[in-house]
C-alpha cells in the first residue's frame, strides 16, 4: 500500500519575467504535483506517489528527476511513445494575480488511463487517492466515466478519495459537463478541499453559506473550505481562524495546491483539525510570497506543530 497517490497532470512551467525582454524561468508544476511535493515536504515519513503519463523526451526525463529529488514515488509515472508533456506560461500583475497560457491539448497526461498506461489495480494501492477537477477535465469522456465508475469499489475496499474542485472553464467542453463530473466526484469524496470561488463560479452559489449548504448536501463533513486571505473553514464546523494574512503577495500560483499539501500532511501525521488548517494556511501564505508554484527547498516551512 501507498499512503497517498496524487493523480493528475505534470507540466512544463514558464514563469514570464515582468520586465520587457526578460527571460522566462523554466520549471515543472501542475496542481496535483504541487500538492504532492508540499505534502511530502510537510510529512516526509509518508509514502507519496505521483500518478501521471509523460513522454519519452528530455523534458519528461527531467520532470521525473525533479519528482525523485522531492522523494516522490514515481513508479506510477507512465510513458507515452509519441506524446509530450503539456506546457503553460504564467504572467502576474502588480497585485500578484496570475494569468495562464496553455499548450496542453495533446499532452501525454490525457492518456494516463489508456490501455498500457495506468490501471485501476495500481491506483487502488492508495490508502488515499488525491486528484482535482483538472485531473477529470483532461481525461477523455470515456476514461473519466470509467474512473468515476471505479471509485465506489475502491472506497468499498477501504480506500479514501480526497478531491479539490479546481475549476478551469477552458478545460471543459461546457459548464454542464463540468458541473456533472464535479458533483459526481463530490458525492464520492471522503476528504474535500474546495475553494469558495471555484464553487461559486461552477455552481452559481451566491454566498459562502450557500456553498457550505450544497457541500453538506453531498454528505461532505471532512475537509476544508479554502477562502483565500480570509482563511479556511473546517467542513465539520469544528475549527476556523482567525488566520494571519500573507505578509506579501507576489504570485498566487499554487496557493490552493500548497494549502492542500500542508493541510493533508499535518492531518495525516496527527495534527488536530485546527492544526491542519493552520499548517495549510501558513504554507500557502509563504508560497504566494514567492514567484512560481514550488518554493525552493531551503524556504519550505517545517512540519506543523502538533504533527508527529
C-alpha positions in Angstrom: 0.0 0.0 0.0 1.0 3.6 -0.6 -0.1 6.3 1.9 -1.2 8.8 -0.8 -1.3 8.7 -4.5 -1.7 12.1 -6.2 -3.1 11.8 -9.7 -3.0 14.4 -12.4 -1.0 16.3 -15.0 2.6 17.4 -14.5 3.5 20.3 -16.9 6.4 22.4 -18.0 6.1 25.8 -16.4 7.4 29.0 -17.9 7.3 31.9 -15.4 7.5 35.0 -17.5 9.6 37.9 -16.5 7.8 41.1 -15.6 10.2 43.4 -17.4 10.1 43.5 -21.3 12.8 41.4 -22.8 13.4 39.5 -19.6 14.0 35.8 -19.6 11.4 33.2 -18.6 12.3 30.8 -15.8 11.6 27.1 -16.7 10.2 24.7 -14.1 7.8 21.9 -13.6 4.5 22.0 -11.9 0.8 21.1 -12.1 -1.9 21.4 -9.4 -1.8 17.8 -8.1 2.0 17.6 -8.5 2.4 20.8 -6.4 0.2 19.3 -3.7 2.2 16.0 -3.8 5.5 17.9 -3.4 4.2 20.1 -0.5 2.6 17.1 1.1 5.8 15.1 1.1 7.7 18.1 2.5 5.1 18.5 5.2 5.1 14.8 6.1 8.4 13.2 5.0 7.6 10.0 6.7 4.6 9.3 4.4 4.9 7.4 1.2 3.7 9.8 -1.5 3.4 8.7 -5.2 2.6 10.7 -8.3 0.5 9.1 -11.0 0.5 10.6 -14.5 1.7 10.0 -18.0 4.7 11.7 -19.6 6.6 11.3 -22.9 9.9 9.8 -23.6 11.6 13.2 -24.3 14.3 15.0 -22.3 11.8 17.3 -20.6 9.8 14.4 -19.4 13.1 12.8 -18.1 14.0 16.0 -16.3 10.5 16.1 -14.8 10.8 12.6 -13.4 14.2 13.5 -12.0 12.7 16.5 -10.2 9.9 14.4 -8.7 12.5 11.9 -7.5 14.6 14.8 -6.0 11.4 15.6 -3.9 11.4 11.9 -2.7 8.2 11.1 -4.6 7.5 7.6 -5.7 7.5 7.7 -9.5 6.5 4.1 -10.1 3.1 5.2 -11.3 4.5 7.6 -14.0 3.6 6.0 -17.3 5.3 6.9 -20.5 3.8 7.6 -23.9 5.8 6.8 -27.0 4.7 9.8 -29.1 3.1 12.5 -26.9 4.9 15.2 -24.9 4.1 16.9 -21.6 1.9 19.9 -21.5 3.3 23.4 -21.2 2.0 26.6 -19.6 3.2 30.1 -19.1 2.4 32.4 -16.2 2.3 36.2 -16.1 1.4 38.1 -12.9 0.0 41.6 -12.4 1.1 44.1 -9.8 -1.2 42.6 -7.2 0.2 39.1 -7.7 -2.8 37.8 -9.6 -1.9 35.3 -12.3 -2.8 34.7 -15.9 -2.2 31.4 -17.6 -1.4 30.5 -21.2 -1.6 26.8 -22.0 -0.3 24.3 -24.6 -1.7 21.0 -23.4 -4.4 19.8 -25.9 -2.3 16.8 -26.9 -0.4 16.2 -23.7 0.6 12.7 -22.7 -1.3 13.1 -19.4 -4.6 13.0 -21.2 -3.8 9.3 -21.9 -2.9 8.4 -18.4 -5.8 5.9 -18.2 -5.4 4.5 -21.7 -4.6 0.8 -22.1 -0.9 0.2 -21.3 -0.6 3.3 -19.1 -2.1 3.4 -15.5 -4.6 0.8 -14.5 -7.1 0.8 -11.7 -5.5 -2.0 -9.7 -2.3 0.1 -9.3 -4.3 3.2 -8.3 -6.2 1.0 -5.8 -3.0 0.6 -3.8 -3.5 4.1 -2.3 -4.8 4.5 1.2 -5.8 8.0 0.0 -6.2 8.8 -3.7 -6.0 12.6 -4.3 -7.0 14.3 -7.5 -8.6 17.5 -8.7 -11.2 18.6 -11.2 -8.3 19.4 -13.6 -7.5 15.7 -13.5 -11.0 14.9 -14.5 -11.2 17.6 -17.1 -8.2 16.5 -19.1 -9.4 12.9 -19.4 -11.3 11.8 -22.5 -15.0 11.4 -21.6 -14.9 7.6 -21.6 -11.8 7.5 -19.4 -13.4 10.0 -17.0 -16.6 8.0 -16.7 -14.6 4.7 -16.2 -12.7 6.3 -13.4 -15.9 7.6 -11.7 -17.5 4.2 -12.0 -14.4 2.6 -10.4 -14.3 4.9 -7.3 -17.2 3.3 -5.4 -15.5 -0.1 -5.4 -12.2 1.5 -4.4 -13.9 3.2 -1.4 -15.8 0.0 -0.5 -12.4 -1.7 -0.2 -11.3 0.8 2.4 -9.7 3.5 0.1 -10.4 7.2 0.7 -10.8 9.8 -2.0 -9.5 13.4 -1.5 -10.7 15.9 -4.1 -10.2 19.6 -5.0 -12.7 21.1 -7.4 -10.1 23.1 -9.1 -12.3 24.6 -11.8 -10.7 25.7 -15.1 -13.5 26.5 -17.6 -11.3 26.3 -20.7 -10.6 22.6 -20.0 -14.2 21.5 -20.2 -16.4 21.3 -23.3 -19.2 23.2 -21.4 -20.3 24.2 -17.9 -22.9 21.5 -17.6 -20.4 18.7 -18.2 -18.1 20.2 -15.6 -20.9 20.5 -13.0 -22.0 16.9 -13.6 -18.5 15.5 -13.3 -17.5 17.6 -10.2 -20.8 16.8 -8.5 -20.3 13.1 -9.1 -16.8 13.4 -7.6 -18.1 15.3 -4.6 -20.7 12.6 -3.8 -17.8 10.1 -3.5 -15.3 12.3 -1.7 -14.0 11.5 1.8 -11.7 14.5 2.3 -13.0 17.6 0.5 -10.7 20.6 -0.3 -12.9 23.0 -2.2 -12.2 26.7 -2.9 -15.2 29.0 -2.4 -14.5 31.0 -5.6 -14.4 27.8 -7.7 -17.6 26.5 -6.2 -19.4 29.8 -6.8 -18.1 30.0 -10.4 -19.1 26.5 -11.3 -22.4 26.0 -9.4 -23.6 29.6 -9.2 -23.8 29.8 -5.4 -24.5 33.4 -4.4 -22.9 33.2 -0.9 -20.4 31.3 1.1 -23.3 29.9 3.2 -24.9 28.6 0.0 -21.6 26.8 -0.9 -21.4 25.2 2.5 -25.1 24.1 2.4 -24.6 22.5 -1.1 -21.4 20.7 0.0 -23.2 19.4 3.1 -25.9 18.1 0.8 -23.3 15.9 -0.9 -22.6 14.4 2.6 -19.2 16.2 2.9 -18.2 16.7 6.5 -14.4 16.2 6.3 -12.0 18.7 4.9 -11.7 22.4 4.5 -13.3 25.2 2.5 -10.5 27.5 1.2 -11.3 31.2 1.3 -8.1 32.9 0.2 -6.9 35.6 2.6 -9.9 35.1 4.8 -8.5 31.7 5.8 -10.1 28.2 5.7 -13.1 26.7 7.4 -13.3 23.1 8.6 -16.3 21.5 6.8 -17.3 19.7 10.0 -17.6 23.1 11.8 -15.0 22.2 14.4 -12.4 24.8 13.6 -11.8 28.2 11.9 -9.4 31.1 12.2 -8.6 33.8 12.6 -5.5 33.3 10.4 -2.9 36.0 9.7 -2.9 37.2 6.1 0.2 36.7 3.9 2.8 39.4 4.6 3.0 40.0 0.9 1.5 38.6 -2.3 3.8 38.3 -5.3 2.3 35.3 -7.1 -0.8 33.4 -6.2 0.2 30.4 -8.2 -0.3 27.1 -6.2 -1.9 28.9 -3.2 -4.6 26.3 -3.0 -2.4 23.4 -4.0 0.1 24.2 -1.2 -2.7 24.6 1.3 -3.9 21.1 0.3 -0.4 19.7 0.9 0.1 21.4 4.2 -3.4 20.5 5.5 -3.2 16.9 4.4 0.4 16.4 5.6 -0.5 17.8 9.1 -3.7 15.9 9.4 -2.3 12.6 8.3 0.5 12.8 10.8 -1.5 13.5 13.9 -2.3 17.2 14.0 -5.7 18.4 15.2 -8.2 19.8 12.6 -7.3 23.3 13.8 -3.6 22.5 13.5 -4.1 21.1 10.0 -6.0 24.3 8.9 -3.2 26.5 10.4 -0.5 24.4 8.7 -2.2 24.7 5.3 -2.8 28.4 5.6 0.7 29.1 6.8 2.3 27.2 3.9 0.0 28.9 1.3 1.0 32.3 2.8 4.6 31.5 2.2 4.0 30.2 -1.3 2.2 33.4 -2.5 5.1 35.5 -1.3 7.4 33.9 -3.9 7.3 33.6 -7.7 6.4 30.3 -9.2 4.5 27.2 -7.9 7.2 25.5 -5.9 9.3 27.1 -3.2 13.0 26.3 -3.1 13.6 23.6 -0.5 15.5 25.9 1.8 12.4 28.2 2.2 9.9 25.4 2.8 8.3 25.5 6.3 9.0 22.8 8.8 6.2 20.3 9.7 3.3 21.8 11.6 3.4 21.9 15.4 1.3 19.1 16.7 2.2 16.7 13.9 4.1 13.6 14.5 
